[in-house]
Amino acid sequence: MALNYDIREVVEEAKQDGEPWRITEALIWATMAVDMGAITDANAQEFTERLAMSAMVHGTILQRMDGDKIVDRPITLEEVRLRIGLKTNVTTTSAAAYKNRLARAMRDKATEQLRADLRA
């Protein structure tokens, strides 16, 4: 299924070319990573917390240059709040279901690492 989004209710500042749009676009895709189909005033903090949890398991959704190195670039609560009104066709899951999904991903990564260590 295609990812559909609606940003008509997002402030114009977050739709501008360059860094503002880059963050907005990343958050559109992030709705799938955090299992939340919209950013609202009521869920902006939870959305940001899920982003942070996902980053701990999978890495951040944005990177930046630091000299000649590429480093993770977390998205802040303030940046998420600027995108209140963003909607996608992603189904929102409960916090418990999301945490269970992340726990499975951590277990799978740990198992994969253990197998790699045993092969070495």
Residue, then its C-alpha position, 0 to 999 in steps of 0.5 A: m500500500a502507498l503512503n498517503y499524507d496530508i499537510r494542509e493543516v501544517v504551518e507554512e513554516a514547516k513546508q518551506d524548501g530546505e531543512p524545514w521540508r526535509i524534517t516534514e518529509a522525514l516525519i511523514w515517513a516516520t509515521m510508519a516507524v512509530d505506528m502513528g498516523a497523525i501528529t496532533d497537539a495531544n500526541a506530539q510528545e508521544f510521537t517524539e518519544r516513539l521517535a527516540m525509542s525507534a532511534m535507539v533500536h534502528g537509528t535516527i531518521l535524519q543524519r547531518m554532516d559533522g566535519d567529514k563524518i555523518v552523524d545522527r540528527p534527532i528530531t526535537l519535540e519543537e520540530v514535531r509540534l511545528r508539524i501538528g496537523l500532519k496526517t497519513n494513512v498509517t494505522t495508529t497502534s497503542a503504546a503497548a503494541y508499539k513497545n512490544r514491536l520494538a522489544r521484538a526488534m531488539r531481541d531479533k537484533a540481539t539474536e542476529q548479533l549473537r549468531a554473528d559472534l558465534r560464526a566469527 
